[in-house]
Amino acid sequence: MSKPRAYAAWIVVCLVWGTTYLAIRVALESIPPLLMAGVRWIVAGTLLVLFFRLRGQRLPNRSAWLSLVIRGILLIGFGNGAVVWAEQTVPSGLTSVFVAVAPFWMVGIDALFRDSDRLTGRQLAGLVVGFLGIVTLIYPQLGVGFQDFNGRAFLNGFMATQLACAGWALGSSFARRIGRSEEEPSLTAPALEMLFGGIVLFVCALALGERSSGTVTFRSVAAVIYLIIFGSIVAFSSYRYALGHLPVATVSLYVYVNTVIAMLLGTLVLGEPFSWRMGTGAAVVLVGIWLVKGGDG
């Protein structure tokens, strides 16, 4: 039953994280980036820890907490914090294509470990095809993004997203292997990763002197609540479950699906036009997913 549940968890990640780019953008309207991200993950992690403790679930041994702190820093601090930082100045379309290289980071870093999943030629082709589909989807936004920013802003945004991808990939590989240990509870460990990662982001926000420059709007608060409940508690927990039961190449495809979901939401919710280019890009992404899935062995 683990495989069907893992794919169900993966689908949740695909659907929910496809909406979080917009939620982050709204939250940043009146809340500083690292402060917002820190509060999001601290609240989510605390709620999950309390929930599992009330249900009688045990926490990992104190000896495992250093590992959890490291994973929290990599997955949450770098993986999410750097993306939030980039979204201050980089358009969501441009951010999406920067983050869309995450599957290559994940597969590449995971391949450095001896017990990594063997990447087939079909899976590699699928990753490349999926990335081309993403570029097709957001190509017009790329032109706007390059024109609107000077070289330094572009470089800073790019570096932040690649730092996020590297941190997320390393943290995912680390968590995948440590999570196989029978001594570590599979439910409470991700909750502590959220909590520790959020604390690190909050401390960084204080160190940088972040504070709200005006009134925090209801829109931003609502966006943060959405990120806490769905983006963190639901989706991150689902991601950690899928990561422990599916090949890295398959799990990493959520990045491609996120962009397709975001484009579809723009059409269905915001009434944005749906063009042949969008349809073609989405179809190419699906072909890439089919190639990778078929190469799972």
C-alpha positions, 0 to 999 in steps of 0.5 A: 500500500505504500506506493499508492499512498506515496503517489497520492501524497505526490499528487497533493504536493503537485496540486498545493505547491502549484498555488504557493507562489501566488500566496507567497507573493501576496504575503510579501505585500506587507510582511518582510520575507524571512520574517514571514517564512519563519513564522509560517514554518514555526507555527506549522511545525509547532501545531504538528508536534502538538497534534502528534504528541496529543495522539501519543506519537513519540518524538525522535530521540535527542541524539537525532535532533542535530540531524533534524536541525541540519535538514531543517536548515537545508530544506526550509532555511535554504530551500524555501527561504531563498525562494521567498527572498527571490520573490521580492524582486523576481516575477513569479514566471521568472522564478518558476523557470529558475526553480524548474531546474530543481529536478536536475539538482535533486537527481545530480546530488542524489547520484553522489550517494552510493545507494542512489536510484539509478537514473535511466536514459529514459528518465533523463530524457523525461526531465529534459522534455519536462523542462522544455515544456516549462520554458514553452509555458512561460516563454513570454514572461521571460522576456518581460522579466529580463527587460524589467530588471538590471543585471544585479537584480537578475543575478541576485534572483538567479543565485537565490533560486539556485541556492534554494534548489541546491539546499532543497536537493541536498536536504531531500537526499539527506532526509531520504536516507536518514528517514529509512532508519527505524529509530526515527518516527516518520510522522514527527520528524518532518514536523521538527524539520519545519520547526527548526527550519522556521526558527533559523529563518526567524533568527535570520530575520531578526539579525537582518533587522526585518520588521513590518514597515506598515500595517499588515494587511488581511490579504497577507495574513490570509496568505500566511494562514494558507501557507501554514495549513496547506503549503506546510502542514499538508504539502510538506508532510506529503512531500516527505512521505513521497520522498521516502517511497518513490524514486528521486527522479519521480518525486522531483517532477512536482516542480514541473507540475506546479508550473502547469497548475499555476498556469491553469489556475491563472486561466480558471480563477483569474480569467487569463487567456489560454493559448495554444502555446500554454496547451502545447507546453502543458502537453510537453510537460505531461510527456516528460512526466510519462517518460520519467514515470515509465523509467521507474523500473 
